[in-house]
Amino acid sequence: MVAPTLILFCGALTVAFFFARKMRGKKRRESGDVLTYERLCEEVKRKSYYYHQLSEPEKALYLERTWLFFRGKEFLARGFDEVSFHMKTVIASYAAQITFGFDNIRLEHFKTIVIYPSPYQSTVTRQWHKGETHREGAIVFSWKDLKEGHESKNGVNLALHELAHALRLENSIENNEYRFLSETHLQRFDELAVYERSRIKHGTHNLLRDYAATNNQEFFAVCIENFFERPRLFKEEAPEMYQLLVHVLQQDLLRNPVRLRL
C-alpha cells in the first residue's frame, strides 16, 4: 500500500509538470505572436499611407487595431492556394482604418474574408464581381482590384468600398455593435445623397464617379473611398458632406490628431 503523503506528493508533481509544460507552450505561442506582430507593424509602416497621417499615440493604437483584425478574421482563398501574410495585413489595416474613430468596433458580424485572385462569378448573384459584402457575414474581394486601389490614391479603393458597406450593415444588425453610427448625421447624409446623385447623373459633379449614382448605399461607399484618399479635394467640393462623414466616422484626416475621441 502506498502512503497517502506519497500519493499527494506524486500528484502535486504531476500537476506541476503539466502546468509547467502548458506555460512553456503558452510562452512559445506568445513568442510566435510577438514576431508576427512585429512583422505586421513593419509592413504597415512601409505600406500604409493612412498610418503616416496619424499622431504618434494614434500610430501605436492603429497598429494594435490592425493586429486585432488580422487575428480576429478568417481569411479564405478561392482560386489559389493560400491568402498571404501581405494580403491579410493590407485588408486588416483597412478594417482598422475605417473603424479607427471608434473605441471598440470590430465589425464582429463579418467573421470571414474571401479573396479571389481576380474578378469572379458570384455564387449568390451568378454575375461577375470585383467585391461583395454579404449580410450573412462575409466580405469578398478580387485581389487584383484591391491591390490596384491600394497602390493608387485616385478615389477608387475596393477595400474601403466593401468595408464601407460592412460598416453600415454592422450598424443595422442587432448585436454588440448595433447603432454605433450617429443616426442624425447618417440621416442628413442620405438626404444630401439624393441631390448629389442627381448631380452625378446630369454630369455636374466633379468629384465622384458615375457608379456613386446607383443608389444611396453605393453613394456612401464611393464617398468613403474619397474621404480617405482625397480628403482635401472632397472638403473643397462638398464641404457639408465631408463634415457629415467626419461625424459619422469620428475622424478627420485634415486634423491632428485624426480621431475626434482622444
N, C-alpha and C positions, 0 to 999 in steps of 0.2 A: 504494500500500500504506500502511495506517495504522500508525503506530509503536505497538509493544506498550505503551509507557508511557502513550500517549494512550488506548488501549483500556482499560487498567486504571483510568485516571483517570475516564473516562466511566462505566465500570461502577460504580465507587465512588459517583459522583454519583447514578446511577440507584437504587442500593440505599439511599443516604441519603435520597433523595426519597421513595421508597415507605415507608421506615421512619418518616420524619417524618409523612407523611400518616396512616399507621396509628396513630401515637401521638396525633395530633390527634383522630382519630376515637375513640380509646380515652378520651381526656380528655372529649370531648363526652358519651360514654356514661356515664362516671363522674359527670359533672356532672348529667346527667339522673337518674341513680340517687340522687344526693345530694338533689335536690329532691323526688323521690318518697319517699325515706326520711324526710325532714323532714315531709312531708305526712302520712305514716303515723304518725309519732311524735305529731304534734298531734292526730290523730284518736283514737289510743289514749288519750292523756292526758285528752281530753274525755269519752270514751265508756266506758272500761273501769273498772268497779268494782274489779276484781282489781288493776289497776295501782296503785291508791291504797292497797292494803293492804301493799305491799312496802316494804322499806327502800330508801334511796337507791341503794346499789350494785345491789340487785336490780332496781330500775326500769330502769336502763341495760341490764342483761342481758336483761330481759324484752322491751324494745324491739328488741334485736338478734335475739332468738329469733323474735319476731313477723315481722320482716323476712325471716328465712330461710324461714319457712313461706310468706310472701307471694310470694317469688320462686321457691320450690322446687316449688310445686304447679301443676298445670294446672287452671284453673277453666273449666268449660264451662256455658254457658247452654242451657236447654231450655225452649221455650215463650215465650221473649222474646229480645231481640236480643243483649244483652251483660251479662256479670257486671260490676257497677260496682266502682269503687275501694273504696267503703264496704263492700260485701259481702265482697270479698276480705280487707279489713283485719279485719273482725269475725271471720270464720272463722279467719284466721291467728292472731289474738290468742287465740282459744280453744284452738287446737292448741298454741300456746306455753304456755298456762296449764296444761293437763293434763299436759304433759311437763316442766314447769319444774323439778321436783325432780331431774331427771337431767342429767348433764353433756353428753351427746351423742346424744339420741334425737330423730329427725326423722320418725318414722312413715314410713320410707323405702319400705315396701311400697305405701303408699297414695299414688299419684302423681297421681290425678285426683279433683277435687271437682266434682260435678254439682249444679247448682241449678235447681230449678223455681220458678215464681212462687207456687205453692200446692200443696196435696196432689195427688198424681199417681198414675197407674196404673203400677205397676212393670213393666218389661219382663221381669223374671225371674219374679215370683210372679203377675203379672196382677191383683194386688189393689191397693187404694188405700193409699198410704203418706204419712207426713209426712217420713220419713227412712229410709235404709238404709245398711248398711255391708257391702260385698261382699269376700269373701276374695280375689277376683280383683284387688283393688287400687283400688276406687272407693268414695267416700263420697258419699251423695246426700242433699240437703236440700230441703224446701219452705221457700222464703224467708219466706213469710207466718208459718209456725210458728216458724222460727228467730228471726225478728225479735221475735215476741211473747215468747219465752223470754228474749231478750237484754234486753228492756226491763222485765222484772219480776224479782223475787227471791223467788219462791214455791216453789222446789224443782223447777220444771219448765223445763228448758232443753234444747232439741233439739240444739244444737251440742255441749254437754257429753255428752249421752246417746249420740250416734252416735260421738263421739270416744272415749268410754269403751269402746265395742265395738271400735273400731280399736286402742286401746291393748292390749287383751287378745289380739286377733288377732295384732298385730305381735309380741307376746311369744312367741307359739306358732309363728311362721314362721321357718324356718331361714335367717336372713340375718345381717347385721352387728348386728342389734338383738335377736337371739334370746335369750330368757330374761333380760331385764333387770329384770323384776319379781321381788320376793322370793317364792320358791316357798313358803317356810314360812308367811309371812303370808297369801298367797293361799289356801293350803290351809285354814288356820284360818278365813279369811273365808267360804269356800264351805261349811264345816261349820256355821258360825253362820247362814248364809243359809237353810239348810233349816228351822231353827227359826223364824227371823224371818218367812219366807214363810208358815209355818203360822199365825203370829200375825195376819198381814195377812188371810188367808183367813177367820179366825174373828173379825175385826173388833176385835182387841185391840191393834193397832199405831197409835200416834198420830202417827207421823212420815211414813211412806212411803205413796204412793198405791197403789191396788189393782194397777196394772199390774206393780208390782215382784214380785208373787207368781207371775208367769207361769213363770219358770224362773230359774236362777242367773245367767244372762247378763243378763237384763233387771233382775234384782235389783241386780247390780253397777252397771249403768248408771244406775239411779234413785238409788242411793246416792251415786254420783259427783256427780250433779246437786245433791243436798242437802249433800254435803260442801263444795262450793264456794259454794253460795248461802245455806245456813243452817247454818254450821259450829257455832255455839254451841248452837243447838237440837239438832242432831244429837248433839253430845257429851253433852248433858244426857239425851237419850232413849236413846241407845245408845253408852255410853262405850267399851266394848270394841271394837265395830265401828268406831267413829270412829278409835280409836287404831291399829287394824289398817290402815285406809286411809292414815293418816299414814305408816306404814312402807312400804306398797305404793307410794304416790305420792312419798315422800321430801319431803313438805312439809306445813305446818300453818298455816292462816290465823289461828289463835289464838295464834301466837307471832311474834316479830320478832327476827331475820329469818325469813321464811317457809320458805325452803329448809333442810332438815336438813344438807345438804352445803354448807359455807362455801367 
